[in-house]
Amino acid sequence: MIEYWNPLMERMPVGELEKMQENKLRSLVNYVYQHSDFYKKRFDEADVKPEDIQTLADLKKLPFTYKSDLRDTYPTGMFCVPNEQLTRFHVSSGTTGKPTVVGYTKNDIHAWNTSLARALTSIGLGRGDIIQVSYGYGLFTGGLGLHYGAEEVGATVLPTSSGNTEKQLDLMQDLGSTAIACTPSYFLFMSEVANQNGISIQNDTRLKAGIFGAEPWSEEMRTRIEEATGIKAYDIYGTSELSGPLCTECQFQDGIHIWADMFLLEVIDPATGEQLGDGERGELVITTLAKEALPLIRYRIGDITIINKEPCKCGRTHPRIMRVLGRADDMLIVRGINVFPGQVESVLMTLPEVGEHFMIIVDRVNELDTMTIQIEMTDEAFSDKVTDIIGLEKKVQAALKNVLNLAVKVELVEKGTIPRSMGKAKKVIDNRKL
């Protein structure tokens, strides 16, 4: 059975949605021009006025916004409302420089909750479900975002945050969690701990769904998770700058529905900034249509994806983004070839002899780039025979070269060698940058 949180909005004809977007876009550019010194200056520098923006085709006249803009105007230089109108702050980690600060009005929080309510309903979650939120709570948006979204649909929230894994597994069994929200890396770690303690997630818990995000993961990883645990694994999307976790796949798991009444999507060539057509892979750019405190115009997300506007079997008419391949700034260039960590994962997850954990190490030796991939073997594939290990390494190397068009070195290691993560997994060490 297909359920909707707001059937009239979620199934609105595409033409009506686009008309709504045009109206909201015109209101938005007027709003930021009047209330944001940053955007007024940026528009003036680009020689564009609010009256120049009348249709969706005019969007490309507007300048891009970058994450660096949020850092350069730290802490609240891009806000359109004074602090006394804010309900909440969230702050990014700031591991690569100044953190980014996002403010929310009461209406912003309501829109965030509504976006997640539509998403959670689309995967069949609601009243009667117990959603275990194992994203981090606090300044990070993941935990509180899912928490309030789950409460909005009438579910019961188990706010475990990340860590304390054995306790999480006990609570999952004792309280009957039916869904879990966390990074895919942490769920893999949790599954590993469960197996070590003789717990079968499929047989010993009521878990039926996982809501996984905050890091790229592949379709092949989804297959492994579902086959190993018996749950349905759903992709979730959002960034702290946009609000936090916002949208998921529906029950058909064929792309993430992005609500057109709240967001306007583009895909561009990351090198030139030129708009690409539907179905073409490029960098995602989002314009917020329903934010008061920190609206963003043509914000370059950095994620590489494809926009799909084809009708979905669920009946929702809003556009979808397909699985994120990676981030433009995470792309590795090795001997002139572009490599995303997600491509490596996709290959490895098709090989039953290797586990889910791997590390990519890039180095430069005698002015030549090298790539080594350390991969854990499964218990079944582990062998004391050197010939067996060498044979498996050659098999993995051939599979990777076939997809990456690049010869890489493969090192097979014992299970447990690669560091585990309770948040976003680190999968790349690029020694060229050290």
C-alpha positions in Angstrom: 0.0 0.0 0.0 1.3 3.4 -1.0 0.9 6.1 1.7 1.3 9.9 1.5 1.8 12.6 4.1 0.3 15.2 1.9 -1.2 13.5 -1.2 -2.3 16.8 -2.9 1.2 18.2 -2.7 3.2 15.1 -3.4 1.1 14.2 -6.4 0.6 17.7 -7.8 0.9 17.8 -11.6 4.4 18.8 -12.8 3.2 21.9 -14.6 1.6 23.2 -11.4 4.7 22.4 -9.4 6.9 24.3 -11.9 4.4 27.3 -11.7 4.7 27.2 -7.9 8.5 27.1 -8.2 8.5 30.2 -10.5 6.4 32.1 -8.0 8.5 31.1 -5.1 11.7 31.9 -7.0 10.5 35.5 -7.8 9.6 36.0 -4.1 12.9 34.5 -3.0 15.2 36.8 -5.1 13.2 39.8 -3.8 13.5 38.6 -0.3 17.2 38.1 -0.2 17.9 41.3 -2.1 16.1 43.2 0.6 17.2 41.3 3.7 20.7 40.0 2.9 23.7 42.4 2.4 25.6 39.4 1.1 23.2 38.6 -1.7 22.5 42.2 -2.6 26.2 42.7 -3.1 26.6 39.3 -5.0 23.6 40.2 -7.3 25.0 43.7 -8.0 28.4 42.3 -8.9 26.7 39.9 -11.3 24.7 42.9 -12.7 21.4 41.1 -12.0 18.3 42.6 -10.4 15.3 40.8 -8.9 13.1 41.9 -11.7 15.4 40.1 -14.1 14.2 36.8 -12.7 10.7 35.9 -14.0 10.9 32.2 -15.1 12.8 29.1 -14.2 14.9 29.6 -17.3 16.2 32.8 -15.7 17.8 30.9 -12.8 21.1 30.6 -14.7 21.4 34.4 -14.6 21.9 34.2 -10.8 25.4 33.7 -9.3 26.4 30.6 -7.5 26.7 30.4 -3.7 29.6 28.3 -2.2 30.4 26.8 1.1 33.3 29.1 1.4 30.8 32.0 1.4 29.3 30.6 4.6 32.8 30.4 6.2 33.8 33.9 5.0 30.7 35.4 6.5 31.0 33.5 9.8 29.1 33.3 12.0 25.8 34.9 10.8 26.7 37.2 7.9 24.4 35.5 5.4 21.3 35.4 7.6 18.2 37.2 6.5 16.7 37.6 10.0 18.1 38.9 13.3 19.1 36.4 16.0 16.0 37.1 18.1 13.8 35.5 15.4 15.8 32.3 15.5 14.6 29.1 17.2 17.9 27.1 16.8 21.5 27.0 15.6 23.3 24.1 14.1 27.1 24.2 13.4 29.2 22.0 11.2 32.4 20.4 12.4 34.7 22.9 10.7 37.4 20.3 10.3 38.7 22.0 7.2 38.5 25.6 8.4 35.9 27.8 10.0 32.7 25.9 10.8 29.4 26.8 9.0 26.6 28.1 11.2 23.0 27.5 10.2 20.1 29.3 11.9 16.5 28.2 11.9 13.3 30.2 12.5 10.2 28.4 13.8 8.9 28.1 10.2 12.2 26.7 9.0 12.0 23.9 11.7 8.4 23.2 10.6 9.5 22.9 6.9 12.3 20.6 7.9 10.0 18.4 9.9 7.5 18.4 7.1 10.1 17.3 4.5 11.1 14.3 6.7 7.5 13.5 7.5 6.8 13.1 3.8 10.0 11.0 3.4 9.4 8.7 6.3 5.8 8.1 5.2 7.0 7.2 1.7 8.9 4.3 3.2 6.0 3.1 5.3 7.1 4.4 8.7 4.7 6.2 11.1 2.5 5.6 14.1 3.4 2.2 15.7 7.0 2.3 14.6 10.0 2.7 16.9 12.7 4.5 15.1 16.2 4.2 16.7 18.1 7.3 15.8 21.8 6.5 15.9 23.1 9.6 14.2 25.0 12.0 16.5 23.0 14.5 18.5 24.0 18.0 19.2 25.5 20.6 16.8 25.4 18.0 14.0 22.0 18.0 12.3 21.5 14.2 11.8 20.3 13.2 15.2 17.9 16.0 16.0 16.7 16.1 12.4 15.5 12.5 12.3 14.3 12.8 15.9 11.8 15.5 15.2 10.8 14.1 11.8 10.0 10.8 13.3 7.9 12.4 16.0 6.1 14.4 13.4 4.8 11.2 11.8 3.7 9.8 15.1 6.5 7.2 15.5 8.2 6.6 18.8 11.9 7.7 19.0 14.7 5.8 20.6 17.5 8.5 20.7 20.5 6.3 21.1 22.9 8.6 19.2 26.1 6.9 18.0 28.4 4.7 20.0 27.9 2.3 23.0 27.0 -0.3 20.4 26.3 -3.3 22.6 23.8 -1.2 24.6 22.2 -0.1 21.3 21.8 -3.8 20.3 20.2 -4.6 23.7 17.8 -1.7 23.4 17.0 -2.6 19.8 15.9 -6.1 21.0 14.3 -5.1 24.3 12.3 -2.2 23.0 11.5 -3.6 19.6 13.0 -1.0 17.2 11.5 -1.3 13.8 13.8 1.1 12.0 17.2 2.6 12.5 18.8 5.8 11.2 22.6 6.0 11.0 25.5 6.0 8.7 25.9 2.8 6.6 29.4 2.5 8.1 28.0 2.4 11.6 25.3 -0.1 10.8 27.9 -2.4 9.3 29.9 -2.1 12.5 26.8 -2.7 14.5 26.0 -5.8 12.5 29.5 -7.0 13.0 29.2 -6.6 16.8 25.8 -8.3 16.7 27.3 -11.3 15.0 30.2 -11.4 17.5 27.6 -11.5 20.3 25.5 -14.2 18.7 22.7 -11.8 17.7 20.9 -12.1 14.4 19.4 -8.8 13.3 17.1 -10.7 11.0 15.9 -13.2 13.6 16.4 -11.6 17.0 15.0 -8.1 16.3 12.0 -6.5 14.7 14.1 -4.2 12.5 12.5 -3.8 9.1 14.1 -0.6 7.7 17.4 1.3 7.8 17.7 5.0 6.9 21.3 5.4 5.8 23.1 8.6 4.8 25.7 11.2 5.7 28.3 9.5 3.5 28.2 8.0 0.0 27.3 4.3 -0.3 26.8 2.1 -3.3 23.9 0.0 -4.6 26.0 -3.0 -4.1 26.5 -2.1 -0.5 22.7 -1.9 -0.2 22.4 -5.4 -1.5 24.9 -6.7 1.0 23.1 -5.1 3.9 19.7 -6.3 2.9 20.8 -9.9 2.2 22.8 -10.1 5.5 20.2 -8.5 7.8 16.8 -8.9 6.1 15.9 -5.2 6.3 15.2 -2.7 3.5 17.9 -0.2 3.3 16.9 3.3 2.2 19.1 6.2 1.1 18.6 9.6 2.8 19.8 13.0 1.6 20.5 16.4 3.1 23.2 18.7 4.1 23.6 20.9 7.2 23.5 24.0 5.1 20.1 23.1 3.6 18.8 22.2 7.1 20.0 18.6 7.7 18.6 15.2 6.6 15.6 16.1 4.4 14.5 13.5 1.8 14.6 9.7 1.2 13.9 7.2 -1.4 10.3 5.9 -1.4 9.5 2.2 -1.0 10.5 1.5 -4.6 14.1 2.6 -3.9 14.6 4.3 -7.3 16.0 7.7 -6.4 15.5 10.2 -3.7 12.4 12.4 -4.0 13.4 16.1 -3.6 10.3 18.2 -2.7 9.9 20.7 -5.6 7.9 23.1 -3.4 10.9 23.5 -1.1 13.9 23.1 -3.4 14.9 23.9 -7.0 17.4 21.5 -8.5 20.1 21.9 -11.2 23.0 19.7 -12.3 26.0 21.5 -13.7 29.4 20.7 -15.2 31.6 21.1 -12.2 34.4 22.5 -14.3 32.5 25.0 -16.4 29.4 25.7 -14.3 27.1 25.2 -17.3 23.7 23.6 -16.7 23.4 20.0 -17.8 20.2 18.3 -19.0 18.1 15.8 -17.1 19.7 12.4 -17.0 23.2 13.8 -17.3 25.7 13.3 -14.4 27.1 16.4 -12.8 27.4 18.5 -9.7 24.2 19.1 -7.8 23.1 22.7 -7.3 20.1 23.6 -5.0 18.1 26.7 -4.5 16.0 26.8 -1.3 12.4 28.0 -1.8 11.1 27.7 1.8 13.8 29.0 4.1 13.6 32.2 6.1 16.8 32.5 8.2 19.4 31.2 5.7 18.0 30.9 2.2 20.5 29.7 -0.4 20.6 30.6 -4.1 22.2 28.2 -6.5 24.2 26.6 -3.8 26.9 24.3 -5.1 26.5 21.2 -3.0 29.5 19.4 -4.5 27.7 16.0 -4.8 27.8 14.2 -8.1 24.4 12.8 -9.2 21.8 12.7 -11.9 18.3 14.4 -11.8 15.5 12.0 -12.8 12.1 13.6 -13.7 10.5 10.5 -15.0 7.3 9.4 -13.2 7.9 7.2 -10.1 5.8 4.1 -9.5 4.8 5.6 -6.1 2.8 8.3 -7.9 4.9 11.2 -6.5 5.6 13.8 -9.2 8.6 15.5 -7.5 12.0 15.1 -9.2 14.4 12.5 -7.9 18.2 12.5 -7.6 19.8 9.2 -8.2 22.4 7.7 -5.9 25.2 10.1 -5.2 28.5 8.8 -6.7 30.6 11.0 -4.5 31.7 14.6 -4.0 33.4 16.7 -6.6 36.1 17.5 -4.1 36.4 13.8 -3.1 37.3 12.8 -6.6 40.8 11.4 -6.9 42.9 12.0 -10.1 45.4 9.2 -10.4 47.6 9.2 -13.5 45.0 11.4 -15.2 42.1 9.1 -14.5 39.1 10.2 -12.3 38.3 7.8 -9.5 35.6 8.0 -6.9 35.7 5.9 -3.7 32.1 4.8 -4.5 33.3 3.2 -7.7 35.8 1.1 -5.8 33.1 0.1 -3.3 30.7 -0.9 -6.1 33.3 -3.3 -7.5 34.3 -4.8 -4.2 30.7 -5.4 -3.1 30.2 -7.7 -6.1 33.0 -10.0 -4.9 31.8 -12.4 -2.1 35.3 -13.2 -1.0 35.9 -9.6 0.3 34.3 -7.8 3.2 32.7 -4.4 3.5 35.7 -2.6 4.8 38.5 -1.1 2.7 41.0 1.7 2.5 42.3 3.6 -0.5 45.9 4.8 -0.2 47.2 7.1 -2.8 50.9 8.0 -3.0 53.5 9.5 -5.3 56.6 7.4 -6.0 59.3 8.8 -8.3 56.8 11.3 -9.7 54.3 8.6 -10.5 51.0 8.3 -8.8 50.2 4.9 -7.2 47.0 3.6 -5.7 46.9 0.8 -3.2 43.6 -0.6 -1.9 43.6 -2.5 1.4 40.6 -4.9 1.6 39.4 -7.2 4.4 38.7 -10.7 3.5 35.7 -12.6 4.7 36.2 -15.4 7.2 35.2 -17.9 4.5 37.8 -16.6 2.0 40.7 -16.4 4.5 43.4 -19.0 3.7 46.8 -19.9 5.0 47.9 -20.7 1.4 49.9 -18.0 -0.3 48.7 -19.1 -3.7 45.1 -18.7 -2.7 45.7 -15.1 -1.5 47.7 -14.2 -4.6 44.9 -15.6 -6.8 42.2 -13.6 -5.0 44.3 -10.4 -5.2 44.6 -10.9 -9.0 40.9 -11.4 -9.2 40.2 -8.2 -7.3 42.8 -6.3 -9.3 41.2 -7.4 -12.6 37.7 -6.5 -11.5 38.9 -3.0 -10.4 40.9 -2.4 -13.6 37.9 -3.3 -15.7 35.8 -0.5 -14.1 38.4 2.1 -13.2 40.6 1.7 -16.3 43.5 1.9 -13.9 45.9 -0.7 -12.6 45.9 -0.7 -8.8 47.7 -2.6 -6.1 45.5 -4.8 -3.9 46.5 -5.8 -0.4 44.2 -8.4 1.3 44.2 -8.1 5.1 42.5 -10.0 7.9 39.1 -9.1 9.2 39.2 -6.3 11.7 42.4 -4.7 10.3 40.6 -1.6 8.8 39.6 1.0 11.4 35.8 1.0 12.1 33.7 4.2 12.3 30.7 5.2 14.4 30.1 8.2 12.1 31.4 9.0 8.6 33.9 6.4 7.5 37.3 7.5 6.3 38.0 5.5 3.2 40.9 7.5 1.5 44.4 8.4 2.6 46.0 10.7 0.0 49.6 11.0 1.0 50.2 13.4 -1.9 48.5 16.1 0.1 50.6 15.6 3.2 
